[in-house]
Structures are given as C-alpha cells and as structure tokens.
C-alpha cells in the first residue's frame, strides 16, 4: 500500500512539472510570458499571469482524466 501511494505521488509531481514546462513554453512561443491578466488589490502579491491560467487549465484536464480512469463503481 505504501508503494502505491508513493508511486501516485511521484506520478503527480512529474505531471505537475510537465504542466509547468508546457505552460511556460506556450507563453514564450506566443510572446506573452509574464503578462499580468488580473491584478489584485490586496497586501499580498497575487497577480495572475497567462502561465497560471494555462497551468490551471492543464491541471483541470489532468484531474478529469485521472478521475475517469480511477473511477470506482
């Protein structure tokens, strides 16, 4: 059981790193890297860039695929 959880965690970390690489590659190819889309007005620095939006969309797709293949009936 321990190896199964470790394997899932390792696969998740690898997928997240791949998503980060893909999002930065897409924004660099399009020339929109580090472009702020939404700027918040709070004390903490929470600017949302195109990299963050693409990264979150890729994670959403990954979550749907994961849930589809690991659905328990």
PQR file of N, CA, C, O and H, with PARSE charges and radii, in Angstrom:
ATOM      1  N   UNK A   1       0.822  -1.189   0.000 -0.4000 1.5000
ATOM      2  CA  UNK A   1       0.000   0.000   0.000 -0.0000 2.0000
ATOM      3  C   UNK A   1       0.868   1.255   0.000  0.5500 1.7000
ATOM      4  O   UNK A   1       0.537   2.249  -0.646 -0.5500 1.4000
ATOM      5  N   UNK A   2       1.971   1.199   0.724 -0.4000 1.5000
ATOM      6  CA  UNK A   2       2.848   2.359   0.799 -0.0000 2.0000
ATOM      7  C   UNK A   2       3.472   2.671  -0.557  0.5500 1.7000
ATOM      8  O   UNK A   2       3.601   3.836  -0.932 -0.5500 1.4000
ATOM      9  H   UNK A   2       2.239   0.392   1.248  0.4000 1.0000
ATOM     10  N   UNK A   3       3.858   1.631  -1.288 -0.4000 1.5000
ATOM     11  CA  UNK A   3       4.466   1.840  -2.590 -0.0000 2.0000
ATOM     12  C   UNK A   3       3.465   2.418  -3.584  0.5500 1.7000
ATOM     13  O   UNK A   3       3.842   3.191  -4.465 -0.5500 1.4000
ATOM     14  H   UNK A   3       3.753   0.685  -0.984  0.4000 1.0000
ATOM     15  N   UNK A   4       2.203   2.052  -3.448 -0.4000 1.5000
ATOM     16  CA  UNK A   4       1.171   2.573  -4.328 -0.0000 2.0000
ATOM     17  C   UNK A   4       0.984   4.075  -4.136  0.5500 1.7000
ATOM     18  O   UNK A   4       0.862   4.823  -5.106 -0.5500 1.4000
ATOM     19  H   UNK A   4       1.897   1.424  -2.732  0.4000 1.0000
ATOM     20  N   UNK A   5       0.962   4.510  -2.871 -0.4000 1.5000
ATOM     21  CA  UNK A   5       0.817   5.940  -2.602 -0.0000 2.0000
ATOM     22  C   UNK A   5       2.041   6.714  -3.060  0.5500 1.7000
ATOM     23  O   UNK A   5       1.919   7.814  -3.599 -0.5500 1.4000
ATOM     24  H   UNK A   5       1.061   3.902  -2.083  0.4000 1.0000
ATOM     25  N   UNK A   6       3.218   6.144  -2.848 -0.4000 1.5000
ATOM     26  CA  UNK A   6       4.451   6.800  -3.289 -0.0000 2.0000
ATOM     27  C   UNK A   6       4.491   6.902  -4.809  0.5500 1.7000
ATOM     28  O   UNK A   6       4.918   7.916  -5.361 -0.5500 1.4000
ATOM     29  H   UNK A   6       3.317   5.251  -2.410  0.4000 1.0000
ATOM     30  N   UNK A   7       4.047   5.858  -5.474 -0.4000 1.5000
ATOM     31  CA  UNK A   7       4.029   5.863  -6.941 -0.0000 2.0000
ATOM     32  C   UNK A   7       3.061   6.918  -7.463  0.5500 1.7000
ATOM     33  O   UNK A   7       3.382   7.630  -8.414 -0.5500 1.4000
ATOM     34  H   UNK A   7       3.700   5.034  -5.026  0.4000 1.0000
ATOM     35  N   UNK A   8       1.862   7.032  -6.844 -0.4000 1.5000
ATOM     36  CA  UNK A   8       0.894   8.047  -7.267 -0.0000 2.0000
ATOM     37  C   UNK A   8       1.432   9.455  -7.033  0.5500 1.7000
ATOM     38  O   UNK A   8       1.241  10.344  -7.863 -0.5500 1.4000
ATOM     39  H   UNK A   8       1.601   6.453  -6.071  0.4000 1.0000
ATOM     40  N   UNK A   9       2.110   9.655  -5.896 -0.4000 1.5000
ATOM     41  CA  UNK A   9       2.680  10.962  -5.594 -0.0000 2.0000
ATOM     42  C   UNK A   9       3.779  11.325  -6.580  0.5500 1.7000
ATOM     43  O   UNK A   9       3.854  12.468  -7.029 -0.5500 1.4000
ATOM     44  H   UNK A   9       2.265   8.933  -5.222  0.4000 1.0000
ATOM     45  N   UNK A  10       4.625  10.374  -6.918 -0.4000 1.5000
ATOM     46  CA  UNK A  10       5.695  10.620  -7.880 -0.0000 2.0000
ATOM     47  C   UNK A  10       5.135  10.945  -9.260  0.5500 1.7000
ATOM     48  O   UNK A  10       5.631  11.851  -9.929 -0.5500 1.4000
ATOM     49  H   UNK A  10       4.564   9.445  -6.553  0.4000 1.0000
ATOM     50  N   UNK A  11       4.118  10.225  -9.689 -0.4000 1.5000
ATOM     51  CA  UNK A  11       3.486  10.495 -10.981 -0.0000 2.0000
ATOM     52  C   UNK A  11       2.836  11.873 -10.983  0.5500 1.7000
ATOM     53  O   UNK A  11       2.911  12.590 -11.981 -0.5500 1.4000
ATOM     54  H   UNK A  11       3.715   9.488  -9.146  0.4000 1.0000
ATOM     55  N   UNK A  12       2.201  12.251  -9.879 -0.4000 1.5000
ATOM     56  CA  UNK A  12       1.575  13.569  -9.774 -0.0000 2.0000
ATOM     57  C   UNK A  12       2.614  14.672  -9.855  0.5500 1.7000
ATOM     58  O   UNK A  12       2.400  15.667 -10.548 -0.5500 1.4000
ATOM     59  H   UNK A  12       2.140  11.669  -9.068  0.4000 1.0000
ATOM     60  N   UNK A  13       3.722  14.519  -9.168 -0.4000 1.5000
ATOM     61  CA  UNK A  13       4.786  15.532  -9.200 -0.0000 2.0000
ATOM     62  C   UNK A  13       5.367  15.657 -10.597  0.5500 1.7000
ATOM     63  O   UNK A  13       5.631  16.766 -11.062 -0.5500 1.4000
ATOM     64  H   UNK A  13       3.896  13.711  -8.605  0.4000 1.0000
ATOM     65  N   UNK A  14       5.568  14.543 -11.265 -0.4000 1.5000
ATOM     66  CA  UNK A  14       6.093  14.584 -12.640 -0.0000 2.0000
ATOM     67  C   UNK A  14       5.105  15.274 -13.572  0.5500 1.7000
ATOM     68  O   UNK A  14       5.513  16.069 -14.419 -0.5500 1.4000
ATOM     69  H   UNK A  14       5.354  13.642 -10.888  0.4000 1.0000
ATOM     70  N   UNK A  15       3.809  14.985 -13.430 -0.4000 1.5000
ATOM     71  CA  UNK A  15       2.795  15.628 -14.271 -0.0000 2.0000
ATOM     72  C   UNK A  15       2.737  17.134 -14.017  0.5500 1.7000
ATOM     73  O   UNK A  15       2.573  17.912 -14.957 -0.5500 1.4000
ATOM     74  H   UNK A  15       3.478  14.339 -12.742  0.4000 1.0000
ATOM     75  N   UNK A  16       2.869  17.549 -12.766 -0.4000 1.5000
ATOM     76  CA  UNK A  16       2.860  18.982 -12.448 -0.0000 2.0000
ATOM     77  C   UNK A  16       4.066  19.674 -13.068  0.5500 1.7000
ATOM     78  O   UNK A  16       3.940  20.770 -13.613 -0.5500 1.4000
ATOM     79  H   UNK A  16       3.002  16.917 -12.002  0.4000 1.0000
ATOM     80  N   UNK A  17       5.232  19.042 -12.988 -0.4000 1.5000
ATOM     81  CA  UNK A  17       6.423  19.635 -13.596 -0.0000 2.0000
ATOM     82  C   UNK A  17       6.290  19.729 -15.118  0.5500 1.7000
ATOM     83  O   UNK A  17       6.723  20.709 -15.726 -0.5500 1.4000
ATOM     84  H   UNK A  17       5.334  18.151 -12.545  0.4000 1.0000
ATOM     85  N   UNK A  18       5.695  18.715 -15.721 -0.4000 1.5000
ATOM     86  CA  UNK A  18       5.462  18.751 -17.168 -0.0000 2.0000
ATOM     87  C   UNK A  18       4.478  19.871 -17.513  0.5500 1.7000
ATOM     88  O   UNK A  18       4.664  20.573 -18.507 -0.5500 1.4000
ATOM     89  H   UNK A  18       5.343  17.920 -15.228  0.4000 1.0000
ATOM     90  N   UNK A  19       3.433  20.042 -16.698 -0.4000 1.5000
ATOM     91  CA  UNK A  19       2.470  21.128 -16.943 -0.0000 2.0000
ATOM     92  C   UNK A  19       3.121  22.505 -16.816  0.5500 1.7000
ATOM     93  O   UNK A  19       2.812  23.410 -17.591 -0.5500 1.4000
ATOM     94  H   UNK A  19       3.282  19.471 -15.890  0.4000 1.0000
ATOM     95  N   UNK A  20       4.011  22.665 -15.854 -0.4000 1.5000
ATOM     96  CA  UNK A  20       4.730  23.938 -15.721 -0.0000 2.0000
ATOM     97  C   UNK A  20       5.573  24.202 -16.959  0.5500 1.7000
ATOM     98  O   UNK A  20       5.571  25.311 -17.493 -0.5500 1.4000
ATOM     99  H   UNK A  20       4.262  21.930 -15.225  0.4000 1.0000
ATOM    100  N   UNK A  21       6.292  23.185 -17.415 -0.4000 1.5000
ATOM    101  CA  UNK A  21       7.124  23.335 -18.611 -0.0000 2.0000
ATOM    102  C   UNK A  21       6.278  23.673 -19.833  0.5500 1.7000
ATOM    103  O   UNK A  21       6.651  24.539 -20.624 -0.5500 1.4000
ATOM    104  H   UNK A  21       6.294  22.284 -16.982  0.4000 1.0000
ATOM    105  N   UNK A  22       5.147  22.999 -19.991 -0.4000 1.5000
ATOM    106  CA  UNK A  22       4.270  23.253 -21.138 -0.0000 2.0000
ATOM    107  C   UNK A  22       3.701  24.671 -21.091  0.5500 1.7000
ATOM    108  O   UNK A  22       3.653  25.351 -22.115 -0.5500 1.4000
ATOM    109  H   UNK A  22       4.845  22.295 -19.348  0.4000 1.0000
ATOM    110  N   UNK A  23       3.272  25.119 -19.918 -0.4000 1.5000
ATOM    111  CA  UNK A  23       2.682  26.465 -19.829 -0.0000 2.0000
ATOM    112  C   UNK A  23       3.708  27.550 -20.118  0.5500 1.7000
ATOM    113  O   UNK A  23       3.396  28.521 -20.807 -0.5500 1.4000
ATOM    114  H   UNK A  23       3.311  24.567 -19.086  0.4000 1.0000
ATOM    115  N   UNK A  24       4.923  27.407 -19.609 -0.4000 1.5000
ATOM    116  CA  UNK A  24       5.950  28.398 -19.907 -0.0000 2.0000
ATOM    117  C   UNK A  24       6.388  28.343 -21.361  0.5500 1.7000
ATOM    118  O   UNK A  24       6.701  29.378 -21.951 -0.5500 1.4000
ATOM    119  H   UNK A  24       5.177  26.618 -19.049  0.4000 1.0000
ATOM    120  N   UNK A  25       6.416  27.155 -21.946 -0.4000 1.5000
ATOM    121  CA  UNK A  25       6.777  27.037 -23.364 -0.0000 2.0000
ATOM    122  C   UNK A  25       5.731  27.702 -24.250  0.5500 1.7000
ATOM    123  O   UNK A  25       6.080  28.416 -25.190 -0.5500 1.4000
ATOM    124  H   UNK A  25       6.162  26.315 -21.467  0.4000 1.0000
ATOM    125  N   UNK A  26       4.459  27.476 -23.961 -0.4000 1.5000
ATOM    126  CA  UNK A  26       3.390  28.084 -24.759 -0.0000 2.0000
ATOM    127  C   UNK A  26       3.446  29.604 -24.682  0.5500 1.7000
ATOM    128  O   UNK A  26       3.343  30.282 -25.704 -0.5500 1.4000
ATOM    129  H   UNK A  26       4.175  26.895 -23.197  0.4000 1.0000
ATOM    130  N   UNK A  27       3.608  30.141 -23.478 -0.4000 1.5000
ATOM    131  CA  UNK A  27       3.628  31.602 -23.341 -0.0000 2.0000
ATOM    132  C   UNK A  27       4.881  32.210 -23.952  0.5500 1.7000
ATOM    133  O   UNK A  27       4.821  33.317 -24.487 -0.5500 1.4000
ATOM    134  H   UNK A  27       3.692  29.590 -22.648  0.4000 1.0000
ATOM    135  N   UNK A  28       6.004  31.524 -23.888 -0.4000 1.5000
ATOM    136  CA  UNK A  28       7.215  32.053 -24.521 -0.0000 2.0000
ATOM    137  C   UNK A  28       7.106  32.033 -26.039  0.5500 1.7000
ATOM    138  O   UNK A  28       7.553  32.967 -26.705 -0.5500 1.4000
ATOM    139  H   UNK A  28       6.052  30.625 -23.453  0.4000 1.0000
ATOM    140  N   UNK A  29       6.515  30.976 -26.591 -0.4000 1.5000
ATOM    141  CA  UNK A  29       6.346  30.912 -28.045 -0.0000 2.0000
ATOM    142  C   UNK A  29       5.377  31.982 -28.545  0.5500 1.7000
ATOM    143  O   UNK A  29       5.553  32.520 -29.638 -0.5500 1.4000
ATOM    144  H   UNK A  29       6.152  30.218 -26.050  0.4000 1.0000
ATOM    145  N   UNK A  30       4.357  32.288 -27.747 -0.4000 1.5000
ATOM    146  CA  UNK A  30       3.379  33.310 -28.136 -0.0000 2.0000
ATOM    147  C   UNK A  30       3.845  34.728 -27.792  0.5500 1.7000
ATOM    148  O   UNK A  30       3.241  35.703 -28.239 -0.5500 1.4000
ATOM    149  H   UNK A  30       4.214  31.851 -26.859  0.4000 1.0000
ATOM    150  N   UNK A  31       4.899  34.845 -27.012 -0.4000 1.5000
ATOM    151  CA  UNK A  31       5.420  36.156 -26.643 -0.0000 2.0000
ATOM    152  C   UNK A  31       4.613  36.864 -25.576  0.5500 1.7000
ATOM    153  O   UNK A  31       4.622  38.092 -25.503 -0.5500 1.4000
ATOM    154  H   UNK A  31       5.389  34.053 -26.648  0.4000 1.0000
ATOM    155  N   UNK A  32       3.911  36.100 -24.741 -0.4000 1.5000
ATOM    156  CA  UNK A  32       3.085  36.713 -23.691 -0.0000 2.0000
ATOM    157  C   UNK A  32       3.543  36.278 -22.311  0.5500 1.7000
ATOM    158  O   UNK A  32       2.739  36.241 -21.380 -0.5500 1.4000
ATOM    159  H   UNK A  32       3.903  35.102 -24.800  0.4000 1.0000
ATOM    160  N   UNK A  33       4.819  35.948 -22.159 -0.4000 1.5000
ATOM    161  CA  UNK A  33       5.289  35.485 -20.859 -0.0000 2.0000
ATOM    162  C   UNK A  33       5.314  36.636 -19.857  0.5500 1.7000
ATOM    163  O   UNK A  33       5.659  37.768 -20.197 -0.5500 1.4000
ATOM    164  H   UNK A  33       5.473  35.978 -22.915  0.4000 1.0000
ATOM    165  N   UNK A  34       4.946  36.328 -18.631 -0.4000 1.5000
ATOM    166  CA  UNK A  34       4.896  37.275 -17.512 -0.0000 2.0000
ATOM    167  C   UNK A  34       3.983  38.462 -17.783  0.5500 1.7000
ATOM    168  O   UNK A  34       4.233  39.557 -17.278 -0.5500 1.4000
ATOM    169  H   UNK A  34       4.666  35.409 -18.355  0.4000 1.0000
ATOM    170  N   UNK A  35       2.941  38.269 -18.561 -0.4000 1.5000
ATOM    171  CA  UNK A  35       1.946  39.302 -18.799 -0.0000 2.0000
ATOM    172  C   UNK A  35       0.841  39.143 -17.770  0.5500 1.7000
ATOM    173  O   UNK A  35       0.199  38.095 -17.693 -0.5500 1.4000
ATOM    174  H   UNK A  35       2.738  37.379 -18.971  0.4000 1.0000
ATOM    175  N   UNK A  36       0.624  40.182 -16.982 -0.4000 1.5000
ATOM    176  CA  UNK A  36      -0.367  40.115 -15.911 -0.0000 2.0000
ATOM    177  C   UNK A  36      -1.761  40.291 -16.505  0.5500 1.7000
ATOM    178  O   UNK A  36      -2.035  41.270 -17.199 -0.5500 1.4000
ATOM    179  H   UNK A  36       1.146  41.033 -17.044  0.4000 1.0000
ATOM    180  N   UNK A  37      -2.639  39.322 -16.220 -0.4000 1.5000
ATOM    181  CA  UNK A  37      -4.012  39.365 -16.709 -0.0000 2.0000
ATOM    182  C   UNK A  37      -4.913  39.986 -15.657  0.5500 1.7000
ATOM    183  O   UNK A  37      -5.715  40.868 -15.963 -0.5500 1.4000
ATOM    184  H   UNK A  37      -2.415  38.527 -15.656  0.4000 1.0000
ATOM    185  N   UNK A  38      -4.784  39.529 -14.425 -0.4000 1.5000
ATOM    186  CA  UNK A  38      -5.604  40.026 -13.321 -0.0000 2.0000
ATOM    187  C   UNK A  38      -4.666  40.488 -12.208  0.5500 1.7000
ATOM    188  O   UNK A  38      -3.799  39.734 -11.768 -0.5500 1.4000
ATOM    189  H   UNK A  38      -4.132  38.812 -14.177  0.4000 1.0000
ATOM    190  N   UNK A  39      -4.842  41.716 -11.762 -0.4000 1.5000
ATOM    191  CA  UNK A  39      -4.033  42.243 -10.667 -0.0000 2.0000
ATOM    192  C   UNK A  39      -4.947  42.465  -9.476  0.5500 1.7000
ATOM    193  O   UNK A  39      -5.958  43.161  -9.576 -0.5500 1.4000
ATOM    194  H   UNK A  39      -5.546  42.329 -12.120  0.4000 1.0000
ATOM    195  N   UNK A  40      -4.588  41.873  -8.357 -0.4000 1.5000
ATOM    196  CA  UNK A  40      -5.417  42.016  -7.167 -0.0000 2.0000
ATOM    197  C   UNK A  40      -4.986  43.261  -6.387  0.5500 1.7000
ATOM    198  O   UNK A  40      -3.888  43.787  -6.569 -0.5500 1.4000
ATOM    199  H   UNK A  40      -3.767  41.308  -8.275  0.4000 1.0000
ATOM    200  N   UNK A  41      -5.864  43.700  -5.537 -0.4000 1.5000
ATOM    201  CA  UNK A  41      -5.608  44.896  -4.742 -0.0000 2.0000
ATOM    202  C   UNK A  41      -5.502  44.552  -3.266  0.5500 1.7000
ATOM    203  O   UNK A  41      -6.105  45.216  -2.423 -0.5500 1.4000
ATOM    204  H   UNK A  41      -6.757  43.274  -5.389  0.4000 1.0000
ATOM    205  N   UNK A  42      -4.750  43.532  -2.960 -0.4000 1.5000
ATOM    206  CA  UNK A  42      -4.565  43.163  -1.560 -0.0000 2.0000
ATOM    207  C   UNK A  42      -3.093  43.354  -1.189  0.5500 1.7000
ATOM    208  O   UNK A  42      -2.268  43.711  -2.031 -0.5500 1.4000
ATOM    209  H   UNK A  42      -4.261  42.993  -3.644  0.4000 1.0000
ATOM    210  N   UNK A  43      -2.787  43.114   0.054 -0.4000 1.5000
ATOM    211  CA  UNK A  43      -1.425  43.324   0.535 -0.0000 2.0000
ATOM    212  C   UNK A  43      -0.469  42.300  -0.068  0.5500 1.7000
ATOM    213  O   UNK A  43       0.672  42.621  -0.403 -0.5500 1.4000
ATOM    214  H   UNK A  43      -3.456  42.823   0.737  0.4000 1.0000
ATOM    215  N   UNK A  44      -0.940  41.086  -0.199 -0.4000 1.5000
ATOM    216  CA  UNK A  44      -0.089  40.019  -0.718 -0.0000 2.0000
ATOM    217  C   UNK A  44      -0.061  40.106  -2.245  0.5500 1.7000
ATOM    218  O   UNK A  44      -1.052  40.476  -2.875 -0.5500 1.4000
ATOM    219  H   UNK A  44      -1.866  40.825   0.073  0.4000 1.0000
ATOM    220  N   UNK A  45       1.075  39.765  -2.821 -0.4000 1.5000
ATOM    221  CA  UNK A  45       1.297  39.847  -4.259 -0.0000 2.0000
ATOM    222  C   UNK A  45       0.634  38.659  -4.949  0.5500 1.7000
ATOM    223  O   UNK A  45       1.214  37.573  -4.986 -0.5500 1.4000
ATOM    224  H   UNK A  45       1.880  39.465  -2.309  0.4000 1.0000
ATOM    225  N   UNK A  46      -0.565  38.840  -5.495 -0.4000 1.5000
ATOM    226  CA  UNK A  46      -1.314  37.769  -6.158 -0.0000 2.0000
ATOM    227  C   UNK A  46      -1.687  38.164  -7.578  0.5500 1.7000
ATOM    228  O   UNK A  46      -2.871  38.311  -7.881 -0.5500 1.4000
ATOM    229  H   UNK A  46      -1.036  39.722  -5.464  0.4000 1.0000
ATOM    230  N   UNK A  47      -0.720  38.335  -8.440 -0.4000 1.5000
ATOM    231  CA  UNK A  47      -1.011  38.636  -9.839 -0.0000 2.0000
ATOM    232  C   UNK A  47      -1.190  37.330 -10.606  0.5500 1.7000
ATOM    233  O   UNK A  47      -0.436  36.376 -10.415 -0.5500 1.4000
ATOM    234  H   UNK A  47       0.241  38.215  -8.193  0.4000 1.0000
ATOM    235  N   UNK A  48      -2.186  37.300 -11.466 -0.4000 1.5000
ATOM    236  CA  UNK A  48      -2.444  36.111 -12.275 -0.0000 2.0000
ATOM    237  C   UNK A  48      -1.963  36.391 -13.694  0.5500 1.7000
ATOM    238  O   UNK A  48      -2.417  37.327 -14.352 -0.5500 1.4000
ATOM    239  H   UNK A  48      -2.799  38.075 -11.621  0.4000 1.0000
ATOM    240  N   UNK A  49      -1.037  35.560 -14.142 -0.4000 1.5000
ATOM    241  CA  UNK A  49      -0.469  35.708 -15.480 -0.0000 2.0000
ATOM    242  C   UNK A  49      -1.036  34.624 -16.390  0.5500 1.7000
ATOM    243  O   UNK A  49      -1.780  33.745 -15.954 -0.5500 1.4000
ATOM    244  H   UNK A  49      -0.668  34.800 -13.607  0.4000 1.0000
ATOM    245  N   UNK A  50      -0.665  34.711 -17.663 -0.4000 1.5000
ATOM    246  CA  UNK A  50      -1.129  33.695 -18.609 -0.0000 2.0000
ATOM    247  C   UNK A  50      -0.563  32.319 -18.271  0.5500 1.7000
ATOM    248  O   UNK A  50      -1.208  31.303 -18.525 -0.5500 1.4000
ATOM    249  H   UNK A  50      -0.061  35.425 -18.017  0.4000 1.0000
ATOM    250  N   UNK A  51       0.651  32.284 -17.695 -0.4000 1.5000
ATOM    251  CA  UNK A  51       1.227  30.997 -17.297 -0.0000 2.0000
ATOM    252  C   UNK A  51       0.345  30.300 -16.263  0.5500 1.7000
ATOM    253  O   UNK A  51       0.126  29.091 -16.337 -0.5500 1.4000
ATOM    254  H   UNK A  51       1.175  33.110 -17.489  0.4000 1.0000
ATOM    255  N   UNK A  52      -0.154  31.066 -15.308 -0.4000 1.5000
ATOM    256  CA  UNK A  52      -1.004  30.499 -14.260 -0.0000 2.0000
ATOM    257  C   UNK A  52      -2.309  29.983 -14.847  0.5500 1.7000
ATOM    258  O   UNK A  52      -2.778  28.911 -14.466 -0.5500 1.4000
ATOM    259  H   UNK A  52       0.024  32.048 -15.248  0.4000 1.0000
ATOM    260  N   UNK A  53      -2.894  30.729 -15.763 -0.4000 1.5000
ATOM    261  CA  UNK A  53      -4.165  30.307 -16.370 -0.0000 2.0000
ATOM    262  C   UNK A  53      -3.984  29.022 -17.173  0.5500 1.7000
ATOM    263  O   UNK A  53      -4.796  28.104 -17.056 -0.5500 1.4000
ATOM    264  H   UNK A  53      -2.513  31.600 -16.073  0.4000 1.0000
ATOM    265  N   UNK A  54      -2.937  28.944 -17.981 -0.4000 1.5000
ATOM    266  CA  UNK A  54      -2.686  27.739 -18.776 -0.0000 2.0000
ATOM    267  C   UNK A  54      -2.362  26.564 -17.866  0.5500 1.7000
ATOM    268  O   UNK A  54      -2.822  25.449 -18.110 -0.5500 1.4000
ATOM    269  H   UNK A  54      -2.277  29.690 -18.077  0.4000 1.0000
ATOM    270  N   UNK A  55      -1.572  26.801 -16.816 -0.4000 1.5000
ATOM    271  CA  UNK A  55      -1.226  25.747 -15.865 -0.0000 2.0000
ATOM    272  C   UNK A  55      -2.478  25.191 -15.182  0.5500 1.7000
ATOM    273  O   UNK A  55      -2.622  23.976 -15.042 -0.5500 1.4000
ATOM    274  H   UNK A  55      -1.198  27.707 -16.618  0.4000 1.0000
ATOM    275  N   UNK A  56      -3.368  26.064 -14.765 -0.4000 1.5000
ATOM    276  CA  UNK A  56      -4.589  25.608 -14.091 -0.0000 2.0000
ATOM    277  C   UNK A  56      -5.504  24.845 -15.058  0.5500 1.7000
ATOM    278  O   UNK A  56      -6.143  23.872 -14.656 -0.5500 1.4000
ATOM    279  H   UNK A  56      -3.251  27.051 -14.878  0.4000 1.0000
ATOM    280  N   UNK A  57      -5.574  25.267 -16.314 -0.4000 1.5000
ATOM    281  CA  UNK A  57      -6.374  24.536 -17.302 -0.0000 2.0000
ATOM    282  C   UNK A  57      -5.800  23.140 -17.549  0.5500 1.7000
ATOM    283  O   UNK A  57      -6.546  22.167 -17.662 -0.5500 1.4000
ATOM    284  H   UNK A  57      -5.055  26.057 -16.641  0.4000 1.0000
ATOM    285  N   UNK A  58      -4.472  23.050 -17.633 -0.4000 1.5000
ATOM    286  CA  UNK A  58      -3.851  21.738 -17.812 -0.0000 2.0000
ATOM    287  C   UNK A  58      -4.087  20.840 -16.605  0.5500 1.7000
ATOM    288  O   UNK A  58      -4.304  19.638 -16.762 -0.5500 1.4000
ATOM    289  H   UNK A  58      -3.867  23.840 -17.541  0.4000 1.0000
ATOM    290  N   UNK A  59      -4.048  21.408 -15.403 -0.4000 1.5000
ATOM    291  CA  UNK A  59      -4.339  20.619 -14.207 -0.0000 2.0000
ATOM    292  C   UNK A  59      -5.794  20.161 -14.174  0.5500 1.7000
ATOM    293  O   UNK A  59      -6.088  19.056 -13.716 -0.5500 1.4000
ATOM    294  H   UNK A  59      -3.872  22.384 -15.275  0.4000 1.0000
ATOM    295  N   UNK A  60      -6.697  21.000 -14.654 -0.4000 1.5000
ATOM    296  CA  UNK A  60      -8.102  20.620 -14.706 -0.0000 2.0000
ATOM    297  C   UNK A  60      -8.312  19.444 -15.662  0.5500 1.7000
ATOM    298  O   UNK A  60      -9.034  18.499 -15.342 -0.5500 1.4000
ATOM    299  H   UNK A  60      -6.458  21.897 -15.026  0.4000 1.0000
ATOM    300  N   UNK A  61      -7.688  19.508 -16.818 -0.4000 1.5000
ATOM    301  CA  UNK A  61      -7.778  18.398 -17.777 -0.0000 2.0000
ATOM    302  C   UNK A  61      -7.180  17.131 -17.177  0.5500 1.7000
ATOM    303  O   UNK A  61      -7.742  16.044 -17.311 -0.5500 1.4000
ATOM    304  H   UNK A  61      -7.102  20.276 -17.078  0.4000 1.0000
ATOM    305  N   UNK A  62      -6.040  17.282 -16.517 -0.4000 1.5000
ATOM    306  CA  UNK A  62      -5.399  16.134 -15.889 -0.0000 2.0000
ATOM    307  C   UNK A  62      -6.274  15.525 -14.794  0.5500 1.7000
ATOM    308  O   UNK A  62      -6.323  14.303 -14.650 -0.5500 1.4000
ATOM    309  H   UNK A  62      -5.584  18.165 -16.408  0.4000 1.0000
ATOM    310  N   UNK A  63      -6.954  16.352 -14.035 -0.4000 1.5000
ATOM    311  CA  UNK A  63      -7.836  15.854 -12.971 -0.0000 2.0000
ATOM    312  C   UNK A  63      -9.026  15.093 -13.552  0.5500 1.7000
ATOM    313  O   UNK A  63      -9.422  14.061 -13.010 -0.5500 1.4000
ATOM    314  H   UNK A  63      -6.914  17.344 -14.152  0.4000 1.0000
ATOM    315  N   UNK A  64      -9.603  15.594 -14.657 -0.4000 1.5000
ATOM    316  CA  UNK A  64     -10.707  14.879 -15.289 -0.0000 2.0000
ATOM    317  C   UNK A  64     -10.261  13.517 -15.809  0.5500 1.7000
ATOM    318  O   UNK A  64     -10.976  12.528 -15.649 -0.5500 1.4000
ATOM    319  H   UNK A  64      -9.282  16.432 -15.097  0.4000 1.0000
ATOM    320  N   UNK A  65      -9.088  13.462 -16.428 -0.4000 1.5000
ATOM    321  CA  UNK A  65      -8.571  12.193 -16.941 -0.0000 2.0000
ATOM    322  C   UNK A  65      -8.291  11.238 -15.786  0.5500 1.7000
ATOM    323  O   UNK A  65      -8.613  10.053 -15.874 -0.5500 1.4000
ATOM    324  H   UNK A  65      -8.507  14.265 -16.557  0.4000 1.0000
ATOM    325  N   UNK A  66      -7.702  11.734 -14.714 -0.4000 1.5000
ATOM    326  CA  UNK A  66      -7.398  10.895 -13.553 -0.0000 2.0000
ATOM    327  C   UNK A  66      -8.671  10.323 -12.932  0.5500 1.7000
ATOM    328  O   UNK A  66      -8.727   9.141 -12.591 -0.5500 1.4000
ATOM    329  H   UNK A  66      -7.441  12.697 -14.643  0.4000 1.0000
ATOM    330  N   UNK A  67      -9.680  11.159 -12.789 -0.4000 1.5000
ATOM    331  CA  UNK A  67     -10.935  10.691 -12.211 -0.0000 2.0000
ATOM    332  C   UNK A  67     -11.638   9.696 -13.118  0.5500 1.7000
ATOM    333  O   UNK A  67     -12.280   8.763 -12.636 -0.5500 1.4000
ATOM    334  H   UNK A  67      -9.635  12.119 -13.066  0.4000 1.0000
ATOM    335  N   UNK A  68     -11.524   9.886 -14.423 -0.4000 1.5000
ATOM    336  CA  UNK A  68     -12.157   8.969 -15.372 -0.0000 2.0000
ATOM    337  C   UNK A  68     -11.539   7.572 -15.293  0.5500 1.7000
ATOM    338  O   UNK A  68     -12.254   6.570 -15.307 -0.5500 1.4000
ATOM    339  H   UNK A  68     -11.003  10.644 -14.814  0.4000 1.0000
ATOM    340  N   UNK A  69     -10.213   7.512 -15.211 -0.4000 1.5000
ATOM    341  CA  UNK A  69      -9.541   6.210 -15.193 -0.0000 2.0000
ATOM    342  C   UNK A  69      -9.519   5.553 -13.823  0.5500 1.7000
ATOM    343  O   UNK A  69      -9.321   4.342 -13.727 -0.5500 1.4000
ATOM    344  H   UNK A  69      -9.632   8.326 -15.200  0.4000 1.0000
ATOM    345  N   UNK A  70      -9.717   6.318 -12.773 -0.4000 1.5000
ATOM    346  CA  UNK A  70      -9.699   5.744 -11.425 -0.0000 2.0000
ATOM    347  C   UNK A  70     -11.065   5.739 -10.775  0.5500 1.7000
ATOM    348  O   UNK A  70     -11.170   5.728  -9.549 -0.5500 1.4000
ATOM    349  H   UNK A  70      -9.878   7.301 -12.851  0.4000 1.0000
ATOM    350  N   UNK A  71     -12.106   5.748 -11.575 -0.4000 1.5000
ATOM    351  CA  UNK A  71     -13.460   5.733 -11.054 -0.0000 2.0000
ATOM    352  C   UNK A  71     -13.767   4.348 -10.491  0.5500 1.7000
ATOM    353  O   UNK A  71     -13.578   3.331 -11.157 -0.5500 1.4000
ATOM    354  H   UNK A  71     -12.020   5.758 -12.572  0.4000 1.0000
ATOM    355  N   UNK A  72     -14.240   4.335  -9.259 -0.4000 1.5000
ATOM    356  CA  UNK A  72     -14.594   3.080  -8.616 -0.0000 2.0000
ATOM    357  C   UNK A  72     -16.102   2.984  -8.532  0.5500 1.7000
ATOM    358  O   UNK A  72     -16.767   3.904  -8.056 -0.5500 1.4000
ATOM    359  H   UNK A  72     -14.393   5.162  -8.717  0.4000 1.0000
ATOM    360  N   UNK A  73     -16.638   1.875  -8.993 -0.4000 1.5000
ATOM    361  CA  UNK A  73     -18.078   1.704  -9.026 -0.0000 2.0000
ATOM    362  C   UNK A  73     -18.554   0.962  -7.801  0.5500 1.7000
ATOM    363  O   UNK A  73     -19.753   0.722  -7.652 -0.5500 1.4000
ATOM    364  H   UNK A  73     -16.098   1.127  -9.380  0.4000 1.0000
TER
END
